[in-house]
Amino acid sequence: MNHLNIGEAAAAAGVTPKMIRHYESLGMIPEVQRTEAGYRLYSPREVAMLRFIRQSRALGFSVKQIESLLSLWRDEHRASREVKEVARQQLAELEERQREIDEMRATLSHLVSLCRGDDDPHCAILDKLSGATAPAAVPARPAKKNLKEVRAGSTVPARKNCHSAAPEASAHAALAAWTRGLRP
């Protein structure tokens, strides 16, 4: 295979030219040769890297994980256990997401079974969603800055850092607990 332009490389790798430029901007693939007119030229190695990235994305690997896998792929002296560990971590994340989806499906299925779905305006789904207790301690985004001790012109102390910095995982756990509470 000769060097390909960006459109040809995109077609050969199963990605779009826009995604190729994006991967280049992230440093996931090295800068490629250019013609005198400035057009990119991709070698078979770069096309293989683009396929690798596409297939990794299809398995849900994050950009950081793909960078790690690419680094391992390029390293001829790598230990396969390192590759397996990255894949194992991704598998664990996928399994956790699947558990969350299964839980949401079960909750929604239960809610759908409660609703008569007729011309009556009463809806058990809306009743359950509005009447259930709120998720316990769902963290908000961290504050961009702390508020001042006392707001200008006020004698009431302002709240200090009004947002929790708890990890996102606890938000998922709190939401999962809340959805379990919607089921009998």
Buried (B, 14 or more C-beta within 10 A) or exposed (E): EEBBEBEBBBEBBEBEBEBBEEBBEEEBBEEBEEEEEEEBBBBEEBBBBBBBBBEBBEEEBEBEBBBBBBEBBEEEEEEEEBBEEBBEBBEEBEEEEEEBEEBEEBBBEBBEEEBEEEEEEEBBBEEBEEEEEEBEEBBEEEBEEEEEEEEEEEEEEEEEEEEBEBEEEBBBBBBBEBBEBBEE
